[in-house]
């Protein structure tokens, strides 16, 4: 197989309010952390739930203001779909040791719950935000698939 693939798709909840900041150049960036759950067996053989935590970095992409929207609309407890790629950064710590951090660099975000969910006041509007894909077409949120047969040529992979 020629080439490689670096793609991450996560559905999880924000573990804290996102932190939006601006670089010295004025470019906005939002950092957030989400938790995902999975099921497996404990060493004793009992079925149990495990939680994984993921650091996510969101930038504005062209005309898509993902970083600003994530900073404005996400909050602790928000259910969110994140799509992006893994990226590892390294730096020298204050103690001289090399430090590493692997993050999800987001290129698509969808808010998966109503605005009032999670303890905020509801204004009865849906909170699912659709962002155009790089080809310019909108991607439907999960569960927004039309009824009937699906043409295999319409599947994006």
Steps between C-alpha positions, in 0.01 A plus 500: 500500500641835401452791737372518851196611698474712813132543587322518835123501560372545855163550665530601861428758767708805589663453840536877556415825329714555189787748520514741207800725453662703225853455373718813471409504129130531594409145397245341737555150639276305736617213721261253655503157656238236434428167662390189315379174652571142399412164650725208582582245764675568827784271615238308700297438183220745582362719222573864577516844346830676430542871427762647267589870492602684183662842461356687200632811326261694276613761244299711257522339156458747214154655530394239758534657845528171687718631784267792569183287482648232728606763753159668487259205502672209676504470876574236763274201432428584133465200272711560191623321187864576416677396182866570435850359511749408770797729545786475750682811617825509692672766709770531764360527853629738766699209644675443165309179425338446160118505530248357254126548457275322253184691406212474258527787254130550408383577149127438559274549801131430545303592810280201580243626748232762545611839631334452838662164571760490773339752733494811280184692425315361200398716207332202331728506194709203397866518581624281216732718296582391147829605351581469131750232410817596309313433171243766590205270568335461838550175684188380681527436874476139621145371473406749223512241221210498252264202495524251216785351305840662510701514180851360565642786289370746763710345780804726557752220564 
